């Protein structure tokens, strides 16, 4: 299993579902995180909301809890 496949499997275990695949990327969403899109590439896992990056981790060191925690923190920061 590749690092990318392992990352997708880990995200699916916590409730994410795949919404799109390309040759290099897998896009996932989760019903409890409306507006959050997680993109799993060949090197990085990126969480974004409305096209704005919220969190990024390398595939080989993916920690889903930390990734989602950072994405939640970004959402609650006040707008300037």
Secondary structure as the mmCIF struct_conf table of DSSP 4:
data_model
#
loop_
_struct_conf.conf_type_id
_struct_conf.id
_struct_conf.beg_label_comp_id
_struct_conf.beg_label_asym_id
_struct_conf.beg_label_seq_id
_struct_conf.end_label_comp_id
_struct_conf.end_label_asym_id
_struct_conf.end_label_seq_id
HELX_RH_AL_P HELX_RH_AL_P1 UNK A 3 UNK A 13
TURN_TY1_P TURN_TY1_P1 UNK A 14 UNK A 15
STRN STRN1 UNK A 17 UNK A 21
BEND BEND1 UNK A 23 UNK A 24
STRN STRN2 UNK A 26 UNK A 29
TURN_TY1_P TURN_TY1_P2 UNK A 31 UNK A 32
BEND BEND2 UNK A 33 UNK A 33
TURN_TY1_P TURN_TY1_P3 UNK A 34 UNK A 35
STRN STRN3 UNK A 36 UNK A 40
BEND BEND3 UNK A 42 UNK A 43
STRN STRN4 UNK A 44 UNK A 49
TURN_TY1_P TURN_TY1_P4 UNK A 50 UNK A 51
STRN STRN5 UNK A 52 UNK A 58
HELX_RH_3T_P HELX_RH_3T_P1 UNK A 59 UNK A 61
HELX_RH_AL_P HELX_RH_AL_P2 UNK A 64 UNK A 76
BEND BEND4 UNK A 77 UNK A 77
HELX_LH_PP_P HELX_LH_PP_P1 UNK A 78 UNK A 79
#
